[in-house]
Amino acid sequence: MANKKEGYDIEKRPVQGDYAVRKPGSERASAVQPTQGKAIDRARN
């Protein structure tokens, strides 16, 4: 059986000026990062 790795969505928050990391379909962000690069790194870990 293959491992299924669930991805994350990175969403720009224009009012706050930061990036939210969230699982697809979730309402709340699992993390908020100041830059897109940091958000991508957080989603990969």
Protein Blocks (a to p, Z undefined) as FASTA:
>chain_A
ZZddddddddddfknopacdddehiabdfbdcfbfklmmmmmmZZ
